[in-house]
Amino acid sequence: MVIPAEVRAALEEHARAEEPNEACGLVVLRDGRAERYLPAENAAASPYRFEIRTDPDNWFLEDEGYQLAVFHSHVSSPPRPSRTDLENIGLWEGRPYLILSLSTGELAAWRIAGGEPAAVELES
């Protein structure tokens, strides 16, 4: 998966703006390359979990040939799926799942299926 510098910068900016809570949103991909980031509201307003609240029209981007990846930040933990992430995967199961650690600035990508996370290689 390719995350260009401008998309990564948007993820970091949103994550910093939402501190101390987790930020969340959707990354719009085409052919494995992120084209843009759509910030969302974390309806949970929590530093430990997230619930994406976004414009319902964003879901229709998949009908236009895009793939949607979920993004969220971890305030102080590493950029790997937490137990809460694994337990609440819901409709994100099998989809690209990006996590940014605010404590280290590291961005990682995953796919979670059957409760098991698998790392996805990131390029810039």
N, C-alpha and C positions, 0 to 999 in steps of 0.2 A: 504494500500500500504506500502510495506517495503522498506526503503531506508537505506542500510547498511552504516556504518561509512565511508568506503573508497569511496563510490559513493558521499555521502554528502560532503566529503572533496574535491573531484574533482569539485563539483558544486561551493563551496565556493572559491576555488583557481581560477577558471576561472572568477567568478564574480569580485573578487578583481583585477585580471589582466586587466579587461576591464574598470575599473573605469576611467573616470566618466560616461562612457556609460553603458547601459544595456548589460549584457552578455546573450547569448542564446545558446541553443543546444537541443539535444535529449537524453532522458533517455530510455534505452533499458530495457524493463520489460519482465519477463516470470512468469506467474501465480501470478501476483501482486507483484513480488519482482524485484527490480532494479538490473540488472546484471552489467551494465556499463553506463558511460556517454560519449556521443560523442559531444565534443564542436563544435560549429558552429561559423560562422562569423555573426555579426549583420550588415547586409547590410545597415541598416538605420543609423548606427553609431550615435546613439542618447541616451541621458540619460532618454528619455520619452517614447520610443517605440522601438520595435525590428522587424526585418525581418530576418528570418533564411535563411542563405546561407550555405548549407551543401553538401557533396558529394552525388550525386544522387543515388549512390548504397545503401546508408543508408535506403532509402525508401523500398528497397526490403527485409529488415529484417522481415517485416510483413509476407512475403511469407514463411519465415522460422519458423513461429509460435511465433514470438515476438510481443509485443505491444510497440508502441512508445508513449512516453509522451513528451510534449514540456516543456522546462525549460527556464525561464528567471529571471533576477534579477531586483529588484527595488532599485535604488540607495539610496533613502532617505524615501520612503513611505513604509507602512506596506505590508506584503506579501499576499495581497488580490487583486483580479482583479480590475484594474482601469477602468475608463470609456473607455479609449483607448483600453485596452485589450478586453473589452466586444464588442466594435464596430468593432474590427478587428479580431474576433475569426476565421473566415474563416474555413479552413479545420480542425481546432483543436476543433470544436464544438463537445461536447460529449466525448472527449478524456481526459485523465489525463493531468493536467495543473499545473506545479510546479512553485512556485515563492519563491525566496529567498530575504529577506530584508537585504541589506548590513548595514543599520543603527542599526538593532537589532540582526542580525544573525539568525532570525527566518525563518524556511522553512515551507511552507504550500502547500497543494495540493487541487485542485478544479476540478470540471467538470462544464463546462458552456454549457447550452442548452437553446435555446429560449431567450438569453440575460440574463439568471439568473444563477449566480454561486451557486454551492452546494459544501460545504466542503467535502473533502475526508480525512479519518483518516490516519495519518502517523505513522509508527512504525520504529524503528531503528534496 
